[in-house]
Amino acid sequence: MPRLIARRTRGPLFLTDRKAPAGTPTLDVCLETGRARLSYRRAEEIFEENTRLLANPTPHPTTSRAWTAGRFTRYVTVP
């Protein structure tokens, strides 16, 4: 995370793939790229999608559960 935020001095950190629509609050738009802040709902979806195999190394396609941010933080410690 430190490398991700090292050069950022302002604006949202996690951004959508698209430009922000007109009327998006200024604090929710990256001034350099014009992209909008990623919503918590979408961030959770992406997190779950990308951690499914971490939570279940040999999953069955119909029963595999992804990690949620809450489940993940219970198993990970940050120094």
N, C-alpha and C positions, 0 to 999 in steps of 0.2 A: 504494500500500500504506500509506503513512503516514496518509492520511485514513481508511482502513479500520480501523486499529488505534488511532487517536488517542484515542478515548474509552474504550477497553477497558482495564481494569486487572487483570482476572483471567478465567480460564476459556478454553475453546477458541475459536479465531477462526473456523474454517470449520465450519458446523453443518449437520446433516441437516434435512430438511423436517418431520420428525416428532418428537414428544416421545421422550425416552430411555426405553427399557424399564426396568422395575424391576430392580435389581441392577447397573446400569451404574455403574462406578467414578465417584466424585464428581468427580475431576479431568477426566473426559470429558464432563461435563454443564455446560451454561451455567446459572448460578444465576438469571439474569434470565428466560430463556425456557423452561428445562427441556428444551431440545433437546440431542441428543447430538453429540459431535465427529464430523466427517465422516471416514470411513476413507480411508487413502491409496489404496486400490483404487478407491473411488468418486470421489475427487478426480481421479484419473488418467482415469477414464472421462469425466467431465464436461469435463476439459481437452481431451482428444482430440476429443470431440464438437464442442466450440466452436471449435477451431482447424483443423478439416479444410479449410475454404476458405482460410485463411491459408497453409497448407502447399501447397495445390493450387488456385490461383485459377480455373483452368478444368478442373476434374476430370472424369474419366469416372466415372460412378456405380459401376462395378464395380472400378475400380482405384485410386480415390483413397485416399490414406493420410493420416491425421491426424498432427499433431505429437504427439510424446510429450513429457513434461516434459524428458526428457534431450535429445532432439533440439532442442527449443526453446531451452534454455539455451546450447547451442553457438552459436546465431545471435543471441542477444540479449546486450547488455552492459549492466550496471547501473552508473550513475555512482557 
